[in-house]
Amino acid sequence: MNRPDANHAVALAADTPIPRDADGPVFAEPWQAMVFALVVQLQERGIFTAEEWAQALGTEIREALAKGGCRDGSDYYERWCEALEHLLIEKGLASHDGIDSLAASWARAAEATPHGRPILIENDPQPPQSSS
Amino acid sequence: MSGDHHHDHDHDNHFTPIEARVKALESLMVAKGYVDPAALDVIVDIYETKIGPRNGARVVARAWTDPAFAARLKADGTAAVAELGFGGRGGEHTVACFNTPQEHNLIVCTLCSCYPWPLLGLPPVWYKSPPYRSKAVLDPRGTLADFGLTLPQGQRIRVWDSTAETRFLVIPMRPAGTEGWSEEKLASIVNRDAMIGTGLPRVQDADGETAS
């Protein structure tokens, strides 16, 4: 079985070790696994390199520590989310406003979705004006 | 109709800010064709058991070996699992559904926010899929057959619909042939599916010391 190599996604520059056990990374919540999966696949597809990722994540972690962020690693995947966002913006693949608007749209869609139905972006009662 | 399905909640879907942000990044990358949603699922699936169903298995093994704990678990699941150091992010109640020869329990929900992560780890991809949820409610016996599980005709199936506030955990029946086993060895046969209700503990999965 071709198991995606977690090491691709492990930040070389990061001071904080990725939460893991003998078999691989461990996640506290599903969104953490999703951001992990996104980073692994974007690297595999060559959207950015392992070095670029390591640098982006290292920057976020250093900034968070400088601002007094958690040192126990509990906010580690929040740094992943920020690093991914900034790297995509840097590469011109996303914009800060675009991500903000889309995240707000998903949050409204979730609230508007009855329990037990899949949350779809189409459920957003106030869809953002599409911008080109 | 064998299901006993309660549905008294409508608006308990919610994304935390970070969940909405990750969802935004995911949908953006999917829309641009940079990632394949199926491949993302594969990666998540591989790691889904990493925080593992081990915590839940410990709860089940304790309930099998300690009748007083089992009684507390039945009366107040939240407090009983807290005794073992497990809990949610706050405000969530754990309800333990005990299987009996008369009744088998099955839990469903398409939403990953409605899954007992602290006990079972990340939800498997199939658990979140609309086909699983709709079929589990409409045809629980057929759903179990899809998982290769055939129950005695006389055993009723009760379907529990998870909510954001309440997490269900199925407590399977202790299999025959496990008399005298340690709690640790018992926990090793309690798999994730057995605690969702789509499977049963498998005596052949046992590890730890051999039965004496």
Interface residues (C-beta under 8 A of the other chain):
Chain A: R3 P4 D21 D23 G24 P25 V26 F27 A28 E29 P30 W31 A33 M34 V35 F36 A37 L38 V40 Q41 L42 R45 I47 E78 C81 L84 E85 L88 L93 A94 G98 I99 L102 A103 A104 S105 W106 A107 A110 E111 A112 T113 P114 H115 G116 R117 P118 I119 I121
Chain B: H7 H9 D10 H11 D12 N13 H14 F15 P17 I18 E19 A20 R21 V22 K23 A24 L25 E26 S27 L28 M29 K32 Y34 V35 D36 A39 L40 V42 I43 V44 I46 Y47 E48 K50 I51 C109 T110 L111 C112 C114 W117 L122 P123 P130 R133 D161 T163 A164
